[in-house]
């Protein structure tokens, strides 16, 4: 069972121009952290360089985001969203990664 205590704190030395803050203390999870919310976290969704290199041909060939998402889920167990795939496409087609092109930011 989760134990939770709310504490009200006042900050300010003279008591006049401070502010009140409600703080939770001693909060514990009452469930495992393997829920959909955890799996959809951006840190969990990040792909390794090896995974990115495997997906690169799909990105170059113009494969639909749905199919790339399906491939990543079945191959690596990653729940990607459309923004993740857009960012990977941008990384592939950016000026830095195109042969013969030099980035203006170098």
C-alpha positions in Angstrom: 0.0 0.0 0.0 1.3 3.5 -0.9 2.1 5.7 2.1 1.7 9.4 1.3 1.9 12.5 3.4 1.2 16.0 2.2 3.4 18.7 3.8 2.7 22.4 3.5 5.9 24.5 3.6 6.3 28.3 3.6 9.4 29.8 2.1 10.6 33.3 3.1 12.5 34.5 6.1 10.2 37.3 7.3 7.0 35.4 6.4 5.6 38.2 4.3 6.9 37.8 0.8 7.4 34.0 0.7 5.1 31.4 -0.9 3.4 28.3 0.2 4.2 24.9 -1.4 2.4 21.6 -1.1 4.9 18.7 -1.2 4.4 15.0 -1.4 6.7 12.9 0.8 7.2 9.1 1.1 5.5 8.3 -2.1 5.9 4.6 -3.2 4.7 2.9 -6.4 2.0 0.3 -5.8 2.5 -1.2 -9.2 5.4 -2.4 -11.4 7.0 0.2 -13.7 6.5 -1.9 -16.9 3.2 -0.3 -17.9 2.4 1.3 -21.3 3.4 4.7 -19.9 6.9 3.4 -19.1 7.3 1.7 -22.5 6.2 4.9 -24.3 8.8 7.0 -22.5 11.1 8.8 -24.9 14.2 7.3 -23.2 12.9 3.8 -23.6 12.0 4.4 -27.2 15.5 5.5 -28.3 17.1 3.1 -30.7 20.7 2.1 -30.6 23.1 2.7 -33.5 22.8 -0.9 -34.7 19.0 -0.7 -34.6 19.1 2.6 -36.5 21.4 1.1 -39.2 18.9 -1.8 -39.6 16.0 0.7 -40.1 18.0 3.0 -42.4 17.2 1.2 -45.7 13.5 1.3 -44.8 13.7 5.0 -44.3 15.6 5.6 -47.5 13.2 3.5 -49.6 10.2 5.6 -48.3 8.5 2.8 -46.3 5.4 4.0 -44.5 5.7 5.0 -40.9 3.2 2.4 -39.9 5.4 -0.4 -41.3 8.6 1.0 -39.7 6.7 1.2 -36.4 5.6 -2.4 -36.8 9.1 -3.6 -37.7 10.6 -1.9 -34.7 8.0 -3.3 -32.3 8.4 -6.9 -33.6 12.2 -6.8 -33.9 13.2 -4.7 -30.8 10.1 -4.4 -28.7 10.2 -0.6 -29.1 6.9 1.4 -29.3 7.9 4.2 -31.7 5.6 7.1 -32.6 5.4 9.1 -35.8 7.6 11.8 -34.4 10.4 9.3 -33.7 10.2 8.0 -37.3 10.2 11.6 -38.6 13.3 12.4 -36.6 15.0 9.3 -37.9 14.1 10.3 -41.5 15.5 13.7 -40.8 18.7 12.2 -39.5 19.1 10.1 -42.6 18.3 12.9 -45.1 20.1 15.7 -43.3 23.0 17.4 -45.1 25.5 15.9 -42.8 24.6 12.3 -43.8 24.3 12.9 -47.6 27.4 12.0 -49.6 29.2 15.0 -51.1 27.3 17.5 -49.0 28.7 19.5 -46.1 26.6 20.9 -43.3 26.5 24.7 -43.0 26.9 24.3 -39.2 30.4 22.7 -39.3 
